């Protein structure tokens, strides 16, 4: 079973092919349970505005832009600047 760190590393290396279950695991670890609205899994962040974490399961994968938003939110939360 992959760890949060290994999932984050693979997300950074290749944001195009990331499974929904892996991004969800990371988002739940940092931001808690999502609010689910139809196909949208929305995670509450401690700030207002962007980056928001809104994930959609698309045949087991997540859109690349959603992976990048999740990475940006995790990096802001951990005090790193997202580039």
C-alpha positions in Angstrom: 0.0 0.0 0.0 1.6 3.3 -1.1 2.3 6.0 1.6 1.1 9.6 1.4 4.7 10.7 0.6 5.1 8.2 -2.3 1.7 9.2 -3.8 2.7 12.9 -3.6 6.0 12.1 -5.3 4.3 10.3 -8.1 1.7 13.1 -8.4 4.5 15.7 -8.8 6.3 13.5 -11.4 3.3 12.7 -13.6 0.1 14.7 -12.9 -1.5 13.3 -16.0 -2.1 9.7 -14.9 -3.1 9.8 -11.3 -5.8 7.5 -9.9 -8.8 9.0 -8.2 -8.3 6.8 -5.1 -4.8 8.0 -4.7 -5.6 11.8 -4.9 -8.6 11.2 -2.6 -6.3 9.5 0.0 -4.0 12.5 0.0 -6.8 15.0 0.2 -8.5 13.2 3.0 -5.2 12.9 4.9 -4.6 16.7 4.8 -8.2 18.1 4.6 -10.6 15.5 6.0 -13.7 13.9 4.6 -15.1 15.5 1.4 -18.5 16.9 0.8 -20.0 15.0 -2.2 -22.2 16.7 -4.7 -23.0 14.3 -7.5 -19.7 13.5 -9.1 -17.8 16.2 -7.3 -15.8 15.5 -4.1 -15.1 18.9 -2.5 -12.6 19.2 0.3 -12.7 22.0 2.8 -9.5 24.1 3.0 -8.5 26.4 5.9 -8.5 29.4 3.5 -11.0 31.0 1.2 -10.6 30.9 -2.5 -8.1 29.1 -4.6 -6.6 26.6 -4.7 -9.7 24.7 -4.1 -9.8 20.9 -4.0 -12.6 19.6 -6.2 -12.1 16.1 -7.5 -14.1 14.1 -10.1 -13.7 10.4 -10.7 -13.3 10.0 -14.4 -13.1 6.3 -15.1 -10.8 5.8 -12.1 -8.6 8.8 -12.8 -8.5 12.6 -12.1 -8.0 15.5 -14.5 -4.5 16.9 -14.5 -5.6 20.3 -13.4 -7.3 18.8 -10.4 -4.1 17.0 -9.4 -2.2 20.3 -9.7 -4.8 22.1 -7.5 -4.5 19.4 -4.9 -0.7 19.6 -5.0 -0.9 23.4 -4.6 -3.2 23.1 -1.6 -1.0 20.6 0.1 2.1 22.7 -0.5 0.4 25.8 0.8 -0.7 23.9 3.9 2.8 22.6 4.5 4.3 26.1 4.1 6.0 25.5 0.7 5.4 27.7 -2.3 3.8 26.0 -5.2 5.4 26.7 -8.6 
